[in-house]
Amino acid sequence: MMKRDDVVMIRAIAICFKPFLKPEEALIYCNLSRTQFALKCEEFGILKTGGGYYKKEDLDLICTGGSSLSQLKVNEVITAVKNRKGF
């Protein structure tokens, strides 16, 4: 019989290879609490699929610290203003 620690390790490794993650698995994958995860998903514009799963590609943005949607929009506005005024 496998020890509890072994089962946890196997599940953690399996999560790394799945393209879609359940909400509980997404929390483990991102290493965030529920509140932090909800705030990061809102900041990055990450939504669940129709089946209630998160795309792992989207979660990688949170894990790598990529630019959030709000930061991308700010950069677009700054670029548009600079082009308009001829900076």
RORO-102953 format. One record per atom (N, C-alpha, C, O): residue in three letters; x, y, z; residue number from 1; atom name. Coordinates in steps of 0.1 Angstrom, whole numbers, padded with zeros to 4 digits. Atoms other than C-alpha are relative to their C-alpha. Example, Ala and Ser with C-alpha at 12.3 -4.5 7.8 and 13.67 -1.06 7.14 Angstrom:
[site "ala",[0009,-0012,0000],1,"N"];
[site "ala",[0123,-0045,0078],1,"CA"];
[site "ala",[0009,0012,0000],1,"C"];
[site "ala",[0019,0012,0007],1,"O"];
[site "ser",[-0009,-0011,0000],2,"N"];
[site "ser",[0137,-0011,0071],2,"CA"];
[site "ser",[-0008,0011,0008],2,"C"];
[site "ser",[-0003,0022,0009],2,"O"];
This chain:
[site "met",[0008,-0012,0000],1,"N"];
[site "met",[0000,0000,0000],1,"CA"];
[site "met",[0009,0012,0000],1,"C"];
[site "met",[0019,0013,0006],1,"O"];
[site "met",[-0008,-0012,0002],2,"N"];
[site "met",[0012,0035,-0009],2,"CA"];
[site "met",[-0002,0009,0012],2,"C"];
[site "met",[-0013,0010,0018],2,"O"];
[site "lys",[0001,-0010,-0011],3,"N"];
[site "lys",[0019,0061,0018],3,"CA"];
[site "lys",[-0007,0012,-0005],3,"C"];
[site "lys",[-0008,0015,-0017],3,"O"];
[site "arg",[0007,-0012,0003],4,"N"];
[site "arg",[-0001,0093,0019],4,"CA"];
[site "arg",[0009,0010,-0007],4,"C"];
[site "arg",[0004,0016,-0017],4,"O"];
[site "asp",[-0009,-0010,0006],5,"N"];
[site "asp",[0029,0114,0010],5,"CA"];
[site "asp",[0003,-0004,-0015],5,"C"];
[site "asp",[0005,0004,-0023],5,"O"];
[site "asp",[-0002,0005,0014],6,"N"];
[site "asp",[0035,0092,-0021],6,"CA"];
[site "asp",[-0012,0003,-0009],6,"C"];
[site "asp",[-0010,0007,-0020],6,"O"];
[site "val",[0012,-0003,0007],7,"N"];
[site "val",[-0001,0097,-0032],7,"CA"];
[site "val",[0000,0015,-0004],7,"C"];
[site "val",[-0003,0019,-0015],7,"O"];
[site "val",[0000,-0015,0002],8,"N"];
[site "val",[0002,0135,-0028],8,"CA"];
[site "val",[0010,0003,-0011],8,"C"];
[site "val",[0008,0012,-0019],8,"O"];
[site "met",[-0011,-0003,0010],9,"N"];
[site "met",[0035,0135,-0048],9,"CA"];
[site "met",[-0005,-0004,-0014],9,"C"];
[site "met",[-0002,0003,-0023],9,"O"];
[site "ile",[0004,0005,0013],10,"N"];
[site "ile",[0020,0115,-0076],10,"CA"];
[site "ile",[-0011,0009,-0006],10,"C"];
[site "ile",[-0011,0012,-0018],10,"O"];
[site "arg",[0011,-0009,0005],11,"N"];
[site "arg",[-0011,0138,-0078],11,"CA"];
[site "arg",[0006,0013,-0005],11,"C"];
[site "arg",[0002,0019,-0015],11,"O"];
[site "ala",[-0006,-0013,0004],12,"N"];
[site "ala",[0011,0169,-0079],12,"CA"];
[site "ala",[0007,-0001,-0013],12,"C"];
[site "ala",[0007,0008,-0021],12,"O"];
[site "ile",[-0007,0002,0013],13,"N"];
[site "ile",[0032,0155,-0107],13,"CA"];
[site "ile",[-0010,-0002,-0011],13,"C"];
[site "ile",[-0008,0004,-0022],13,"O"];
[site "ala",[0011,0001,0010],14,"N"];
[site "ala",[0000,0145,-0126],14,"CA"];
[site "ala",[-0006,0013,-0004],14,"C"];
[site "ala",[-0009,0015,-0016],14,"O"];
[site "ile",[0006,-0013,0002],15,"N"];
[site "ile",[-0013,0180,-0123],15,"CA"];
[site "ile",[0009,0008,-0011],15,"C"];
[site "ile",[0003,0015,-0019],15,"O"];
[site "cys",[-0009,-0007,0009],16,"N"];
[site "cys",[0018,0193,-0142],16,"CA"];
[site "cys",[-0002,-0004,-0015],16,"C"];
[site "cys",[0002,0004,-0024],16,"O"];
[site "phe",[0002,0005,0014],17,"N"];
[site "phe",[0008,0173,-0173],17,"CA"];
[site "phe",[-0014,0001,-0006],17,"C"];
[site "phe",[-0016,-0003,-0017],17,"O"];
[site "lys",[0014,-0001,0004],18,"N"];
[site "lys",[-0029,0180,-0175],18,"CA"];
[site "lys",[-0002,0014,-0007],18,"C"];
[site "lys",[0002,0024,-0002],18,"O"];
[site "pro",[0003,-0013,0006],19,"N"];
[site "pro",[-0041,0207,-0200],19,"CA"];
[site "pro",[-0010,0008,0006],19,"C"];
[site "pro",[-0010,0021,0005],19,"O"];
[site "phe",[0010,-0007,-0007],20,"N"];
[site "phe",[-0071,0216,-0180],20,"CA"];
[site "phe",[0000,-0004,0015],20,"C"];
[site "phe",[0001,-0016,0018],20,"O"];
[site "leu",[0000,0003,-0014],21,"N"];
[site "leu",[-0073,0218,-0142],21,"CA"];
[site "leu",[-0013,0004,0007],21,"C"];
[site "leu",[-0019,0014,0004],21,"O"];
[site "lys",[0011,-0003,-0008],22,"N"];
[site "lys",[-0101,0217,-0117],22,"CA"];
[site "lys",[0004,0011,0009],22,"C"];
[site "lys",[0016,0014,0011],22,"O"];
[site "pro",[-0004,-0011,-0009],23,"N"];
[site "pro",[-0103,0247,-0093],23,"CA"];
[site "pro",[0009,-0004,0011],23,"C"];
[site "pro",[0019,0004,0014],23,"O"];
[site "glu",[-0009,0004,-0010],24,"N"];
[site "glu",[-0087,0228,-0065],24,"CA"];
[site "glu",[0014,-0003,-0005],24,"C"];
[site "glu",[0024,0000,0002],24,"O"];
[site "glu",[-0013,0003,0006],25,"N"];
[site "glu",[-0059,0216,-0087],25,"CA"];
[site "glu",[0007,0013,-0005],25,"C"];
[site "glu",[0019,0014,-0004],25,"O"];
[site "ala",[-0006,-0013,0004],26,"N"];
[site "ala",[-0054,0252,-0100],26,"CA"];
[site "ala",[0006,0007,0012],26,"C"];
[site "ala",[0016,0014,0010],26,"O"];
[site "leu",[-0006,-0006,-0012],27,"N"];
[site "leu",[-0049,0264,-0065],27,"CA"];
[site "leu",[0014,-0006,0004],27,"C"];
[site "leu",[0023,0001,0007],27,"O"];
[site "ile",[-0013,0007,-0003],28,"N"];
[site "ile",[-0022,0238,-0059],28,"CA"];
[site "ile",[0011,0004,-0011],28,"C"];
[site "ile",[0022,0006,-0007],28,"O"];
[site "tyr",[-0009,-0003,0010],29,"N"];
[site "tyr",[-0006,0245,-0093],29,"CA"];
[site "tyr",[0006,0014,0001],29,"C"];
[site "tyr",[0018,0016,-0001],29,"O"];
[site "cys",[-0004,-0013,-0001],30,"N"];
[site "cys",[-0004,0282,-0087],30,"CA"];
[site "cys",[0006,0003,0014],30,"C"];
[site "cys",[0012,0014,0016],30,"O"];
[site "asn",[-0005,-0002,-0014],31,"N"];
[site "asn",[0005,0278,-0050],31,"CA"];
[site "asn",[-0006,0013,0006],31,"C"];
[site "asn",[0002,0021,0012],31,"O"];
[site "leu",[0007,-0011,-0006],32,"N"];
[site "leu",[-0021,0304,-0039],32,"CA"];
[site "leu",[-0012,-0004,0008],32,"C"];
[site "leu",[-0017,-0015,0006],32,"O"];
[site "ser",[0012,0003,-0008],33,"N"];
[site "ser",[-0049,0306,-0014],33,"CA"];
[site "ser",[-0012,0003,-0009],33,"C"];
[site "ser",[-0010,0009,-0020],33,"O"];
[site "arg",[0012,-0003,0008],34,"N"];
[site "arg",[-0085,0309,-0027],34,"CA"];
[site "arg",[-0001,0015,-0003],34,"C"];
[site "arg",[-0005,0019,-0014],34,"O"];
[site "thr",[0002,-0014,0002],35,"N"];
[site "thr",[-0086,0346,-0022],35,"CA"];
[site "thr",[0010,0006,-0009],35,"C"];
[site "thr",[0007,0014,-0018],35,"O"];
[site "gln",[-0010,-0005,0009],36,"N"];
[site "gln",[-0053,0353,-0038],36,"CA"];
[site "gln",[-0002,-0005,-0014],36,"C"];
[site "gln",[0000,0003,-0024],36,"O"];
[site "phe",[0003,0006,0013],37,"N"];
[site "phe",[-0062,0330,-0067],37,"CA"];
[site "phe",[-0011,0008,-0007],37,"C"];
[site "phe",[-0010,0011,-0019],37,"O"];
[site "ala",[0011,-0007,0005],38,"N"];
[site "ala",[-0095,0348,-0072],38,"CA"];
[site "ala",[0004,0014,-0005],38,"C"];
[site "ala",[0000,0018,-0016],38,"O"];
[site "leu",[-0005,-0013,0004],39,"N"];
[site "leu",[-0078,0382,-0073],39,"CA"];
[site "leu",[0009,0000,-0012],39,"C"];
[site "leu",[0008,0008,-0021],39,"O"];
[site "lys",[-0009,0002,0012],40,"N"];
[site "lys",[-0051,0370,-0097],40,"CA"];
[site "lys",[-0008,-0003,-0013],40,"C"];
[site "lys",[-0005,0002,-0023],40,"O"];
[site "cys",[0008,0003,0011],41,"N"];
[site "cys",[-0077,0355,-0120],41,"CA"];
[site "cys",[-0007,0012,-0005],41,"C"];
[site "cys",[-0008,0014,-0017],41,"O"];
[site "glu",[0007,-0012,0004],42,"N"];
[site "glu",[-0096,0387,-0120],42,"CA"];
[site "glu",[0010,0010,-0007],42,"C"];
[site "glu",[0006,0016,-0017],42,"O"];
[site "glu",[-0011,-0009,0005],43,"N"];
[site "glu",[-0064,0408,-0126],43,"CA"];
[site "glu",[0004,-0004,-0014],43,"C"];
[site "glu",[0006,0004,-0023],43,"O"];
[site "phe",[-0005,0005,0013],44,"N"];
[site "phe",[-0053,0386,-0155],44,"CA"];
[site "phe",[-0011,-0004,-0010],44,"C"];
[site "phe",[-0009,-0007,-0021],44,"O"];
[site "gly",[0011,0003,0009],45,"N"];
[site "gly",[-0088,0380,-0170],45,"CA"];
[site "gly",[-0002,-0014,-0003],45,"C"];
[site "gly",[-0006,-0018,-0014],45,"O"];
[site "ile",[0001,0014,0002],46,"N"];
[site "ile",[-0087,0343,-0165],46,"CA"];
[site "ile",[-0014,-0005,0005],46,"C"];
[site "ile",[-0018,-0003,0016],46,"O"];
[site "leu",[0013,0006,-0003],47,"N"];
[site "leu",[-0121,0325,-0166],47,"CA"];
[site "leu",[0000,-0015,-0002],47,"C"];
[site "leu",[0009,-0021,-0008],47,"O"];
[site "lys",[0001,0015,0002],48,"N"];
[site "lys",[-0132,0289,-0163],48,"CA"];
[site "lys",[-0006,-0003,-0013],48,"C"];
[site "lys",[-0013,0006,-0019],48,"O"];
[site "thr",[0006,0004,0012],49,"N"];
[site "thr",[-0142,0270,-0193],49,"CA"];
[site "thr",[-0014,-0004,0003],49,"C"];
[site "thr",[-0019,-0003,0014],49,"O"];
[site "gly",[0014,0004,-0002],50,"N"];
[site "gly",[-0178,0259,-0198],50,"CA"];
[site "gly",[-0002,-0012,0009],50,"C"];
[site "gly",[-0012,-0013,0016],50,"O"];
[site "gly",[0001,0012,-0009],51,"N"];
[site "gly",[-0171,0227,-0179],51,"CA"];
[site "gly",[0005,0003,0014],51,"C"];
[site "gly",[0005,-0006,0022],51,"O"];
[site "gly",[-0005,-0003,-0013],52,"N"];
[site "gly",[-0157,0245,-0149],52,"CA"];
[site "gly",[0015,-0002,0002],52,"C"];
[site "gly",[0019,-0003,0014],52,"O"];
[site "tyr",[-0014,0003,-0001],53,"N"];
[site "tyr",[-0120,0239,-0156],53,"CA"];
[site "tyr",[0008,0013,-0004],53,"C"];
[site "tyr",[0002,0021,-0011],53,"O"];
[site "tyr",[-0009,-0011,0005],54,"N"];
[site "tyr",[-0091,0264,-0160],54,"CA"];
[site "tyr",[0010,-0006,-0010],54,"C"];
[site "tyr",[0015,-0017,-0008],54,"O"];
[site "lys",[-0010,0004,0010],55,"N"];
[site "lys",[-0068,0262,-0190],55,"CA"];
[site "lys",[0014,0002,0007],55,"C"];
[site "lys",[0017,0013,0012],55,"O"];
[site "lys",[-0014,-0001,-0006],56,"N"];
[site "lys",[-0032,0255,-0178],56,"CA"];
[site "lys",[0008,0011,-0006],56,"C"];
[site "lys",[0016,0017,0000],56,"O"];
[site "glu",[-0007,-0011,0007],57,"N"];
[site "glu",[-0019,0279,-0204],57,"CA"];
[site "glu",[-0003,0014,0006],57,"C"];
[site "glu",[0006,0022,0008],57,"O"];
[site "asp",[0004,-0012,-0006],58,"N"];
[site "asp",[-0038,0307,-0188],58,"CA"];
[site "asp",[0006,0002,0014],58,"C"];
[site "asp",[0010,0012,0018],58,"O"];
[site "leu",[-0006,-0001,-0014],59,"N"];
[site "leu",[-0026,0298,-0153],59,"CA"];
[site "leu",[0015,0002,0000],59,"C"];
[site "leu",[0021,0007,0009],59,"O"];
[site "asp",[-0015,-0003,0001],60,"N"];
[site "asp",[0010,0299,-0165],60,"CA"];
[site "asp",[0003,0015,0000],60,"C"];
[site "asp",[0014,0019,0004],60,"O"];
[site "leu",[-0002,-0015,-0001],61,"N"];
[site "leu",[0006,0337,-0169],61,"CA"];
[site "leu",[0001,0004,0015],61,"C"];
[site "leu",[0010,0012,0018],61,"O"];
[site "ile",[-0001,-0004,-0014],62,"N"];
[site "ile",[0000,0339,-0131],62,"CA"];
[site "ile",[0013,-0005,0006],62,"C"];
[site "ile",[0019,0002,0013],62,"O"];
[site "cys",[-0012,0006,-0006],63,"N"];
[site "cys",[0029,0316,-0123],63,"CA"];
[site "cys",[0012,0007,-0005],63,"C"];
[site "cys",[0022,0008,0003],63,"O"];
[site "thr",[-0012,-0006,0005],64,"N"];
[site "thr",[0054,0334,-0145],64,"CA"];
[site "thr",[0000,0015,0003],64,"C"];
[site "thr",[0010,0021,0000],64,"O"];
[site "gly",[0000,-0015,-0003],65,"N"];
[site "gly",[0043,0369,-0134],65,"CA"];
[site "gly",[-0001,0008,-0013],65,"C"];
[site "gly",[0005,0019,-0013],65,"O"];
[site "gly",[0002,-0008,0012],66,"N"];
[site "gly",[0034,0380,-0169],66,"CA"];
[site "gly",[-0008,0012,0001],66,"C"];
[site "gly",[-0014,0015,0012],66,"O"];
[site "ser",[0008,-0012,-0001],67,"N"];
[site "ser",[0016,0412,-0177],67,"CA"];
[site "ser",[-0015,-0003,0001],67,"C"];
[site "ser",[-0020,-0011,-0006],67,"O"];
[site "ser",[0014,0001,-0001],68,"N"];
[site "ser",[-0019,0415,-0166],68,"CA"];
[site "ser",[-0008,0007,-0011],68,"C"];
[site "ser",[-0002,0015,-0018],68,"O"];
[site "leu",[0008,-0007,0010],69,"N"];
[site "leu",[-0048,0426,-0188],69,"CA"];
[site "leu",[0000,0015,0002],69,"C"];
[site "leu",[0001,0023,-0008],69,"O"];
[site "ser",[0001,-0015,-0003],70,"N"];
[site "ser",[-0050,0460,-0171],70,"CA"];
[site "ser",[0014,0006,-0004],70,"C"];
[site "ser",[0013,0017,-0009],70,"O"];
[site "gln",[-0013,-0005,0004],71,"N"];
[site "gln",[-0012,0465,-0176],71,"CA"];
[site "gln",[0001,0001,-0015],71,"C"];
[site "gln",[0007,0011,-0020],71,"O"];
[site "leu",[-0001,0000,0015],72,"N"];
[site "leu",[-0015,0456,-0213],72,"CA"];
[site "leu",[-0009,0012,-0005],72,"C"];
[site "leu",[-0005,0019,-0015],72,"O"];
[site "lys",[0009,-0011,0004],73,"N"];
[site "lys",[-0044,0481,-0217],73,"CA"];
[site "lys",[0007,0014,0002],73,"C"];
[site "lys",[0006,0022,-0006],73,"O"];
[site "val",[-0007,-0013,-0003],74,"N"];
[site "val",[-0024,0509,-0200],74,"CA"];
[site "val",[0011,0002,-0010],74,"C"];
[site "val",[0013,0013,-0015],74,"O"];
[site "asn",[-0011,-0001,0010],75,"N"];
[site "asn",[0005,0502,-0223],75,"CA"];
[site "asn",[-0005,0004,-0014],75,"C"];
[site "asn",[0001,0012,-0021],75,"O"];
[site "glu",[0006,-0004,0013],76,"N"];
[site "glu",[-0018,0504,-0254],76,"CA"];
[site "glu",[-0004,0015,0000],76,"C"];
[site "glu",[-0002,0021,-0010],76,"O"];
[site "val",[0004,-0014,-0001],77,"N"];
[site "val",[-0032,0537,-0242],77,"CA"];
[site "val",[0012,0010,-0001],77,"C"];
[site "val",[0012,0020,-0008],77,"O"];
[site "ile",[-0013,-0009,0000],78,"N"];
[site "ile",[0003,0552,-0236],78,"CA"];
[site "ile",[0005,0000,-0014],78,"C"];
[site "ile",[0009,0011,-0018],78,"O"];
[site "thr",[-0005,0001,0013],79,"N"];
[site "thr",[0014,0540,-0270],79,"CA"];
[site "thr",[-0009,0009,-0010],79,"C"];
[site "thr",[-0004,0016,-0018],79,"O"];
[site "ala",[0009,-0008,0009],80,"N"];
[site "ala",[-0017,0556,-0287],80,"CA"];
[site "ala",[0001,0014,0003],80,"C"];
[site "ala",[0001,0022,-0007],80,"O"];
[site "val",[-0002,-0014,-0004],81,"N"];
[site "val",[-0012,0589,-0268],81,"CA"];
[site "val",[0013,0005,-0006],81,"C"];
[site "val",[0014,0016,-0012],81,"O"];
[site "lys",[-0013,-0004,0005],82,"N"];
[site "lys",[0025,0590,-0278],82,"CA"];
[site "lys",[-0001,0002,-0015],82,"C"];
[site "lys",[0005,0011,-0021],82,"O"];
[site "asn",[0001,0000,0015],83,"N"];
[site "asn",[0016,0583,-0315],83,"CA"];
[site "asn",[-0008,0012,-0004],83,"C"];
[site "asn",[-0005,0018,-0014],83,"O"];
[site "arg",[0009,-0011,0004],84,"N"];
[site "arg",[-0011,0610,-0315],84,"CA"];
[site "arg",[0007,0013,0002],84,"C"];
[site "arg",[0005,0022,-0006],84,"O"];
[site "lys",[-0006,-0013,-0002],85,"N"];
[site "lys",[0010,0638,-0300],85,"CA"];
[site "lys",[0014,0001,-0006],85,"C"];
[site "lys",[0019,0012,-0006],85,"O"];
[site "gly",[-0012,-0001,0007],86,"N"];
[site "gly",[0041,0629,-0318],86,"CA"];
[site "gly",[0013,0001,0009],86,"C"];
[site "gly",[0022,0008,0006],86,"O"];
[site "phe",[-0011,0000,-0009],87,"N"];
[site "phe",[0064,0623,-0289],87,"CA"];
[site "phe",[0013,-0007,-0006],87,"C"];
[site "phe",[0023,-0007,0001],87,"O"];
